[in-house]
Structure formats: structure tokens, C-alpha cells
Amino acid sequence: MASANTEKERKRKKASISISSSSADRAEKKIKKTKMSSNQVRASHILIKHQGSRRKASWKDPEGRVIMNTTRDSAVAQLKSLREDIFTGKTKFEDIASRYSDCSSAKRGGDLGPFGRGQMQKPFEEATYALKVSEISDIVDTDSGVHIIVRTG
């Protein structure tokens, strides 16, 4: 009986080791995915969609009711106000992005991860590559809406 319990214990330990090893492999792959190559940048952004946006729905407005009634000018005014709150230290970029951004990256504080040339809409790409790390853009217009961008890498 003691040897049967010992055998069960050995199998249990072996199983937990292989699970841990598998978890480590997944974590390592995730890290590799987020590493940037030398020709990539990393950025976070806040997107406000408006009537002129190519897709008039978002995670926080699935039916697009608010977006269809938002003019470009009011979207820009909202972003300018949010940008000012960030610059004055009233709030953090990530907190604003999580609450106000129409992009699904809001759940990551606006983080888009690393990307290279040709992966984003041209105005967004150009603005991001022109920024220094930690610098925040002015308003950037794309087919998706209006953005402010912070380069994070």
C-alpha cells in the first residue's frame, strides 16, 4: 500500500512539473512576441470615433448611437480636454485611455504593443515615428477617428 501511495505522489509531482514547464514555455513565447525589433515602435493611444469614422461602432458603443451623433469637432474638443488633463497631471494617460478610448486597446490602457512601418494607417504611423519616447502627439486624424498617441518604445 505504501508503494502505491509513493507511486501516486511521484506521478503528481511529475505532472505539476510538466504543467509548470508548459506555463514557462507559454510565458517565454509571450515575451518574445512583445519584444521589438530595431525598426519597430511601441505606442499607446486614445481614439475618439465620430460621424466620419470608417466604422461607427466600438466596444463601448456597439450600436454606434453615440458615435453617429458625434461630430469631428466635438471629438477633437474632447481629446484636447483629455490631453490637457494628462499634461496638467490631473490624470494618467492609461486611465483616460481605459475610460474614454473607442479602441479595444482601452482594456490595456491604450497599449497597441510594438508595430512596424506599414502596419498602421499612414497618419498614425507617421505621427508615432515622429515622436520621441514618452512624448504625446497633437491630434492625429485617421479613417478610424481622432487620436492622441504616446510613444512608449
N, C-alpha and C positions, 0 to 999 in steps of 0.2 A: 504494500500500500504506500509506503514511504517513497518508493522509487517511482510510482505512478504520479504522486504529487510533485516530486522533483522534476519529472519529465514535463508536466504541465507548466510548472514555474519556468523552466528553461524555454519552452515554446512562447510563453507570454512575454518574456524578456526579449527574445529574438524578434517577435512581432513588433514590440514597441521600438526597438532599434531600427527596424526597416521602415516603420512609419516616420520616425524622426529623420532618417536619411532621405526619404522621399520628400518630406517637408523642406528639408535643407536644399534639395535639388530645385524644387519649385521656387524657393526664395532666391536662389542664385540666378535662375533664369529671369525672374522679375527684375533683379538688379541689372542684369545685362541688357534687358530691354530698355531701361531708363537711362543707361549710360549714353552720353552724347558723343558723336564723332566730331572731329575738328571743324567740320563745315556746317554744323547744326547750332541752333539756338534753342533756348527754352524760355517760355513766356507764360504769363497768366493774363487773363483779360476779363473785362466786364462788357457784355453785349446787351444792348437795348435794341429790340426789334421795333419796327414801325410799319406804317402802311405800305411803304415802298420796299420792304424786305422780301426776298425771294420766297421765303417760307414763313407764312403768317401763323405759326404755332410754336409753342415752346413747352418745356417741362412744367412751367408754372402757369401757362395759359394754353392748354392742349387744344381748345376750340378756337383760339386766336381772337377771341372777342375784344380783349384789351388792345392787342397788337393792331388789329384792324382800325381801331379808333385812336391810335397814337400817331401823331404827325412826326415827321423827321425833326422838325424844330423842337417839339416838346421832348423827344428822345435825347436830343443834343443838350437841351437845358437840364434835363435830369442828370445826364452824365457829367456835365460841368459842375453841378452842385455836389455830386458824389465825389468827383475828383478834388474839389475844394476841401471837403471833409477829410479826405485822405491826407492832403498836403498840410492841413492845419493840425493834424494829429487827433482829430475827433474820433476817428475810427481807422481800422486796418483794411488794407486792400482786400485781403482774403474774406473778411467778414462782409464787406459790401458785395463782393462777387457772389458769395454764398446766398445772400439775401435777394439781390436785385438782378443778377445776370440772367438773360434768357437762354444762355448756352447750358447744355448739360454738364459742362465743366464746373458749374457752380457748386456741385457736390464735392469738388476738390479745391474749393476756394478760387476757382477760375483757372487752375493749372492745366495747361494743354500738353505738358510734357515736352520733350525735345522734338524738333522738326527741322527739316532742311528746306532748301530752296525748291519751289515748285509744289510744295505740299499744302500751302495755304493760298487764299485769294491774294492776288498781287499787291493791293494796297496794304493789306495786313502784313504780308511778308516784308515789304519794303520798310514799313514803319518799325517792325520788330528788329530787323537787321541794322537799322539806323540808330537804335537806342544803345546806350551803354547799360551794363548790368546794374539793376536796381533803379534805372531811370523809367519814368512814367511818360507815356506818349500824350500828345494832344488828342483831340477827337479824330478817329480814323473811320472813314466811310467805306463799307464794302456792300456787296449784294445781300449780305446777311443782316445788316443793320449798322449801327454805330457802336464803336468800341473805344475803350481806353485800355492800353496794354502796358504791362510792366515786364521788362526783360529780366528773367531770373537766372539765365545762364547762357 
